Amino acid sequence: MNRSNIRGFTLIELMIGLTLGLFVVGGVIAMFMTSSTTAMNQQRLSQVLENGRYGVQVLADELRKTGSQYCASYANALPADSGVNLLRAPLIRVANTASLQKWMPTPPTPAKPYMLDPGRFVRGSDCDNGGTCRPALATASNDINVVPASGTGDGNRVLGTDVLTVRYLATDGVSIAANAGGATEVDVGLNVSGAPLEFSDGQMAMIANCSSAEIFSVGTAGTKLRHRVDEGNLVGTLGDAYTVAGDSRVFNFSRDFRSVTYYVGLREDNLNPGQLISSLFRIENGGDAEELIEGVERFDVTHIVLDGRGGTHYLNANQVATNPGALACPPVAMTPPAGDPGCLWRGVQAVDVSILVVSTRSGPRGDEAFRYSPDGDTVQSYATNATLPSGLSAGNRLRREFRVYAGFRNLSR
């Protein structure tokens, strides 16, 4: 081959080739960046949706149990001419206040059996960004579930988020083996100290049928539960006859009646030490708080109240407690003890809960100010560079609002 016929690329051709190559590489990089951004956003959105849907399901399942009692509800009977509901709340016969759970009312003076106000099965607090909650939050002296103090540090409760407590009976109990009532000991036909009741002396039992229930302190004796005065009761007899044919049942009230409190708290980010994450926490029967949903910024509760005249009202916890509209009390035959937060708690038929779930990582997109309106009226808006009431930066995060409407099956009329 004649070397004179061999040619290389000219400088212009090389420049054109390099330019075209840069365009191709730039396109590939742009496609990669777009795909990476899309994948990151999808991952963050998936986290938000998964957490939100799980939280909605758990909340709905538990909140609907509020006030549940074996076979009977508290308010489904129409009031008589006197305006009193015919279906009684559980009757408490316990005299020893040390046996009572802290959220239960103290025995009246003079001492006599008294009713467990169904309004105590749901309680809440409406909390503002300054750390004030109305009604005041429960303390160790009046409840078993005590939430942390509000603040902006690790372990604090998040400012501006509500607190909700519900109570319900969680088991099916044990059918009695012989008719009970009067001075007769309650025979369940199995060892009351063993499973599933696992009673010990001084605990509270509840015996119930489809129309009434009574709570009393017990002494254990083989297959029987004693309910004498020396066991800590106001009177040593049960007021009604509970029959085997009526499938009357006994429950370990001290253990199986659940008090559950929800609140939003701050914890350290495990993947980014020194940074905080806000999450929804749950406390049961005075135990340690457990993290239920990661990445919850807001928890706002509206109470649906049916007053004594049949009117329906949507109120926050402070309005339920203070009754600023002077609404008629629900027709339940009892007078609130001194210091009770208000009669309208007996009329709470359901709660409408709004939770704002957020991605725990900042990233592309989500760079616009977000808007949040739990009551459908007042709109709250925060820019990405704003500091939230929790003390955290709003950041470039993805957010979604989830709503839970839970009707209380055993407190509805």
C-alpha positions, 0 to 999 in steps of 0.5 A, a space after each residue: 500500500 502506498 503510504 501517500 494514500 493513508 490519511 488521518 482525521 483533520 483537526 476540524 473532524 476531531 473537534 466535530 467528533 468530540 463535540 458530538 461525543 460530548 452531546 451523547 455523554 451529556 444526554 446519558 448523564 442527564 438521563 441518569 440524573 433524571 432516573 436517579 431523581 425519579 427513583 429517589 422520589 419514588 422511594 421517598 413517596 413509597 415510604 410516606 404512603 406505606 407508613 401512612 396506610 399502616 398508621 391509618 389501619 392500626 388507628 382505625 382498628 384500635 379506635 373503633 374498640 373504644 368503650 367496648 364491653 362484652 355483649 353490651 354497649 352503653 348508650 344504644 337505649 333511648 332515654 326514658 321520660 326522665 331523660 335517663 338512659 335505661 342501659 346502665 354503665 358498669 357498676 363499681 363496687 371497689 372501696 380500696 382506692 389502691 385497687 382502682 386504676 388511676 383514671 377511675 373515679 374515687 368512691 363517693 361519700 357516703 360509700 356506696 357502689 357507683 357507676 363507671 362514667 362511659 365518658 372516661 373511655 375517651 379523653 383527649 387534649 388539644 395542644 398549641 404550638 406554645 406547649 399548652 394543652 387543654 384539658 391539661 395532660 394526664 399526670 402520674 396521679 390521675 392516669 397510668 399513661 403519662 406522655 413526655 413533656 413538650 419541647 424540641 429535644 430527643 424524647 420530647 413530645 412535639 409542640 402543636 400536636 394533640 394527645 388522645 387516650 382511649 380505653 376498651 376491654 380487650 378479651 372475651 373473658 371466661 363463661 361462668 360455671 354456675 349462676 352468680 349473684 348475691 353473696 354467692 362466690 363466682 365459680 368459673 369452673 377452672 383455676 382462676 390463678 391460671 390461664 387465661 384469667 391469671 388472677 391474683 388477690 386484690 386485682 379487679 374482676 368484671 362480671 358481665 352479661 348482655 345488660 349489666 356489668 359489675 367491677 369488684 376486688 377479688 380474692 382467689 380460691 381454686 375455681 372461685 372468685 370471692 367478692 367479700 367486703 374484706 377483699 376490698 369491696 364496698 359491699 360483699 354481694 353482687 347486685 344482679 343474678 348472672 346466669 349460665 344460660 345468659 352466658 355471663 362472663 368474668 374478665 380480669 379487669 386489671 389486666 384486660 381493660 386497656 388504656 392506650 394513649 397516642 402522641 407525636 414525639 421526637 427521637 434521634 435518627 438512627 441513620 443520621 446521628 444528631 438529627 431528630 425524627 418525629 414519629 407517632 408513639 403509643 403507650 399501653 397500660 403505663 408501659 414504655 412508649 412504642 414507636 408506631 409510625 415513623 415520620 409523623 409531623 402532625 396528629 390532630 383530633 376532632 371529636 364527634 359529639 352527640 348532645 342530649 338533644 340529638 344534635 351532632 357537633 364537631 369539637 376539639 378536646 378543649 371544647 368537649 371539656 369546657 362545653 362553651 356552647 352550653 350543650 345539653 348533657 347526654 342522657 346518662 344517669 350520673 353526676 360528674 365528680 368534682 374536677 371531672 372535665 365535662 359531661 360531653 365526653 359521654 356523648 363522643 360517638 367517633 373521632 376524626 383524626 388527621 395525621 401528616 406523614 413526611 419522608 424522613 429524608 430531604 431530596 429533589 422535589 418537595 421544594 414548594 411550601 406545603 399546606 395543611 388544614 386538619 379542620 378544613 378551614 384554617 390553612 397552615 403553610 410552611 416554606 422549605 426553609 421554615 422551622 416547624 413547631 417541632 423545632 425541625 426544618 421543614 426541608 425539601 420533604 414529601 408529605 401526605 395527609 391521611 384521615 381516620 374516621 373511627 366510630 365508637 361501636 359501643 358508645 353510639 346511639 
